[in-house]
Each structure stands twice: as C-alpha cells, then as structure tokens.
Amino acid sequence: MKKTNKYKLSQWEKSDRIVMEDFNSDNAKVEAALAGLESSKADQSALAAANAALTALQSAKADKTTTTSLQSQLDGKVSVTLGSYYGTGGTQRISLGFTPKAVWFQPKGGDLGFSGFAASGFVAPGYPMRSSSGLDIASISGNDLVVVSSDGNRIDANRKDTYYYYVAFR
C-alpha cells in the first residue's frame, strides 16, 4: 500500500485490501495533527467551546443551528469547518462552500473504522477513498465532498439513514 509523502496516510490502490487498522492508524495521525493545531492556533476558551459543541453533535442532539454557532466561534481561530450529513444511499454531494485541503468524516457513534457498513475516512483532492473494486466512495470535487453508497464491498460513506459528521480543513 502506498503512503502519502508528508503525513504517511494510507493511499489504497485497487489491489490493496482494506483493513480497519489502516483507518485507525490514519485517524490517530489526524488526531495528532488536530492536537498540534489546538496548541498552536487556537486559544483554550474557543477550543473548550468547540469541544463542548462537538460532544453535542456526537450525541445526536445537535442541529444545524448548533453547527452554525460552532462555526462562528471557530472562524478566524482554526481553519476547519465542522458539519454533518444524513446518508441517502446512492451518491450525494455535500457543498462545503470552499475547496478543502482535506476532509475527515465518520458515522454517528464515534466508531473509528467501520460501524456496520458505514465507514469513516480521510480524503484530499486527488486522493479519494476507494472500495476494493476501485469505486470512489468518498472524494473531493471542487467545493464538494462527494460520498457514495456501497457497491457491495462492505464499505460505505453514504449509508442510507445514517448520520455522519465531518471536519473540512481549509
């Protein structure tokens, strides 16, 4: 399996086997990078408010108003956008309003890796998440996060009736 040059994140090819440990390793690297942002770019009170709002999102009690409020607190302090989407099955385009450098997403419940058939993942322009058959199940296209329902390979970024959360890096 190939790795990205800078952060050594997994880059799957059609012949690679998708393994949960690879997702967990990538998510640990992302978490470490976010911790670095936390200490170098944001004041602690803003981060405490962001963490409280994120906890509310993860418990499925948040709505668009909460997400908008959180975004306004983070604007100018941290270069990320937080949001959520509801899985529709098929293909869905989530407009971010800007072209992200990367997007991390996961299904509600906090599972890093697989939750049933719903997957978490990290994508960047030109580096989509692919199923073992080569289908791009998550990618960035312009200002959109594009997520696709499974093609039968037990990996799904747009599972019908599943809530997902994302962090888009500007």
C-alpha positions in Angstrom: 0.0 0.0 0.0 1.3 3.4 -0.9 1.5 6.2 1.7 1.2 10.0 1.3 4.6 11.8 1.3 4.1 14.3 4.1 1.8 12.5 6.7 2.3 8.9 5.6 -1.5 8.4 5.4 -2.8 5.3 3.6 -3.4 5.5 -0.2 -5.2 2.5 -1.3 -4.9 1.1 -4.8 -7.3 -1.3 -6.5 -5.2 -4.3 -5.5 -4.9 -3.3 -1.8 -7.0 -5.0 0.9 -9.0 -2.5 3.1 -8.0 -3.2 6.7 -9.5 -1.4 9.7 -6.1 -1.0 11.4 -5.1 1.3 8.4 -8.1 3.6 9.1 -7.3 3.6 12.8 -3.7 4.5 12.2 -4.7 7.3 9.8 -7.2 8.6 12.3 -4.6 8.6 15.0 -2.3 10.7 12.8 -5.2 13.1 12.0 -5.9 13.4 15.7 -2.3 14.2 16.5 -2.3 16.9 13.7 -5.5 18.4 15.2 -3.9 18.4 18.6 -1.0 20.4 17.1 -3.5 22.9 15.7 -5.2 23.1 19.0 -2.0 24.2 20.8 -0.6 26.5 18.1 -3.6 28.3 16.5 -6.5 28.5 18.9 -7.0 29.9 22.4 -8.1 27.5 25.0 -11.5 29.0 25.7 -12.5 28.7 22.0 -11.4 25.1 21.9 -13.3 24.3 25.1 -16.5 25.7 23.4 -15.7 23.8 20.2 -15.2 20.5 22.2 -18.5 21.0 24.0 -20.3 21.7 20.8 -18.7 18.6 19.1 -19.8 16.5 22.0 -23.3 17.7 21.5 -23.0 16.8 17.8 -21.8 13.3 18.6 -24.7 12.6 20.9 -27.1 13.4 18.0 -28.7 16.3 19.9 -27.2 19.0 17.7 -28.9 20.6 14.7 -27.9 23.0 12.0 -28.1 25.9 14.5 -25.6 24.3 16.8 -23.2 23.6 13.8 -23.6 27.2 12.6 -22.9 28.5 16.1 -19.8 26.4 16.5 -18.6 27.5 13.1 -19.0 31.2 14.1 -16.9 30.5 17.2 -14.1 28.9 15.2 -14.0 31.4 12.3 -10.6 33.2 12.4 -9.2 30.9 15.1 -9.0 27.5 13.5 -9.0 26.7 9.8 -11.6 24.0 9.9 -15.3 23.7 9.1 -17.5 21.2 11.0 -20.7 19.8 9.7 -22.9 16.8 9.3 -24.9 15.0 6.6 -27.5 12.3 6.5 -26.9 9.2 4.4 -29.3 8.9 1.5 -27.8 5.9 -0.3 -26.5 6.4 -3.8 -24.4 9.4 -4.5 -24.6 12.7 -2.5 -22.7 15.9 -2.9 -22.2 18.0 0.3 -21.3 21.6 -0.6 -18.6 22.9 1.7 -18.5 26.5 0.3 -14.8 26.3 -0.3 -12.3 23.8 -1.8 -10.9 21.9 1.2 -7.3 20.7 1.6 -8.8 17.5 3.2 -11.9 16.2 4.8 -12.3 13.7 7.6 -15.7 12.1 8.2 -17.2 9.4 10.4 -20.7 7.9 11.1 -22.5 8.9 14.3 -21.5 6.9 17.3 -17.8 7.6 17.4 -16.6 4.4 15.7 -13.2 4.9 14.0 -13.2 2.5 11.2 -16.4 0.5 10.5 -19.8 0.8 12.0 -21.8 -1.9 10.4 -21.2 -1.0 6.8 -20.7 2.8 7.4 -17.0 3.8 7.1 -15.0 6.7 8.4 -12.3 8.2 6.3 -9.9 10.9 5.3 -9.9 12.3 1.8 -8.0 15.0 0.0 -8.2 16.4 -3.6 -6.9 13.7 -5.9 -6.8 11.2 -3.0 -10.3 9.6 -2.8 -11.3 6.7 -0.6 -11.8 3.6 -2.8 -13.5 0.3 -2.3 -11.7 -2.9 -3.1 -13.4 -2.9 -6.6 -12.0 0.6 -7.3 -15.2 2.6 -6.8 -14.5 6.1 -5.3 -16.8 6.0 -2.2 -15.6 9.4 -0.9 -13.8 12.2 -2.7 -13.4 15.9 -3.1 -14.7 17.6 -6.2 -14.3 21.4 -6.3 -16.1 22.7 -3.2 -18.0 19.4 -2.6 -17.4 16.3 -0.5 -18.8 13.5 -2.7 -20.0 10.4 -0.8 -21.3 7.2 -2.4 -23.2 4.2 -1.1 -21.5 0.8 -1.1 -21.1 -1.3 -4.2 -21.3 -4.5 -2.1 -17.8 -4.3 -0.7 -18.8 -3.7 2.9 -17.6 -0.1 2.9 -20.0 2.8 2.6 -19.6 6.6 3.0 -23.3 7.4 2.3 -25.2 4.6 4.0 -29.0 5.2 3.9 -30.5 6.6 7.1 -27.0 7.0 8.8 -25.8 10.3 10.3 -22.2 11.4 9.5 -20.1 14.2 10.9 -17.2 15.8 9.1 -14.2 18.1 9.6 -13.1 20.0 6.5 -9.7 21.6 6.5 -9.2 24.9 4.7 
